[in-house]
Amino acid sequence: MVQGVKDVELLQKLHVGIVVHAPDTRVIFLNDRASELLGITKEGMLGSVNLASGWALLHEDGRLLSPDAYPVNRVVASGQALIDEVLGVKRQGHEEIVWAAVSGFPVFDATGCLEKVVISFYDVSQLKRTEVVLKEQAEQLRFVLEGADLGFWDWNVRTGTVMRNERWAKMLGYTHAEIENTTMQWSDFVHPDDRERAWASINAVLEGRAATHKLEYRMRHKDGCYRWILDQANVTQRDEHGRPVRMCGTHADVTERKLLEEEVTRQARTDYLTGVFNRRHFMTLGSTEIERARRYGSELSLLMLDIDFFKRINDRYGHRTGDSVLKKLTELCQVGLRSLDVFGRLGGEEFAILLPETDQTAAAEVAERLRLIVSEARVPTDVGPAVSFTVSMGVSSMSPTTEGIDDLLSAADRAMYEAKHAGRNMVRLATQCAAPPLQGS
């Protein structure tokens, strides 16, 4: 889950509970906030699968959740992420239920196998209590929220004025006096890329097409950065014709959780050593590019490259130097690629590059340019002079008979092994009648 002491320290400081499970659902890590929210000691959780009697998870309606419906078990079973499901935590020896917004993320290794499951959750008990108050006595909501760590807004739809509490302003780095009582200022704060969907969600509630506005989007802080805000609201008053008169809502800063989610997602998609896409995600993007090229009738080519005699480098200079060679290769390739190109590590010393809107001739030029750049590179070692290395490359291009990304990979793989068989440190183009791959590296 974490790479070092600093990462562990960071997770311990988060106001978000973090629990990491092995593929068999054993708990292998949890931070202090998780232990606090769940009401179980670290000693009672680490290494365990079945937790203490008297502890359980609840649906929002209060029904007990069966163990197979627990977030970790569902993520393990489906291999899919779970986002912000509100569950109650019934803790042993405590009458009060803690309500938490729970997310779960599968993390896969370079071969696509499940490596661990990361469960993150944060306390939304106050939000749950606020929702009840909002339904029962909307007029008293403002006073309930005074002591809560939530921004509050109360919009008079007819006049266009919006009253906000001090926390709403401080969340964005402003004093309450600096905030205007207009919807336009809120709209100006919302990130341009999120503004349309934020308004769409609000208008759906105003027009009666949705019961509740609940959306996460970015808002500009006074220092110029953007914070992730969870905005929840509904219409609290309509006139005799059903037209909205008043709408109230809350803001919660969920930036820490969003950053953690983004990091978990990044780790699930990228190779831990080189930072390029791992095989699993490369294949997913490759399938997308195949479909796009087929839909628009555009060119698509693929480069496959393998470091020559990589085992010799590891044996002679050590794996640390071998890792440096892999990193150097990715660095050199990324400098020479476009933003739309897709670069992935397929495994070991083997890499692939998708070149959208590129025919085989242009792809061969790219491959030759990269080959020359790599051949001139030097990597420092711990045991002597800098080491040089070369790559053998195969080039394939999409044709009317190409059915999927596997076809492009297979053709480029054959061409690459032809380059190795012919002497290495060269580029070969795929042909339909190419021979099966040759063995060796």
Protein Blocks (a to p, Z undefined) as FASTA:
>chain_A
ZZbfklmmmmmmpcbdcddddfkopafbdcfklmmmnopafklmgopabdcehiacddfk
opacdfklgmklmmmmnopacehiacddddehiabdcdddddddddddfkopafbdcddd
ddfklmmmmmmmmmmmmmlmmmmmmmpccdcddddfknopacddfklmmmnopafklpcc
bfklmmmmpcfklmmmmmmmmmmmmnopafbdcdddddddfkopacddddddddfbdcfk
opafbdcdddddfklmmmmmmmmmmmmmpcfklopacfklmmmmmmmmmmmmmmnopacd
ddddddehklmmmmmnojklmmmmmmmmmmmmmmmpcfkbccddfbhjbccdddehiafk
lmmmmmmmmmmmmmmpccddfkbccdddddddddddddfklmbfklmmmmmmmmmmmmmm
nngjiaddddfkbccddedZZ
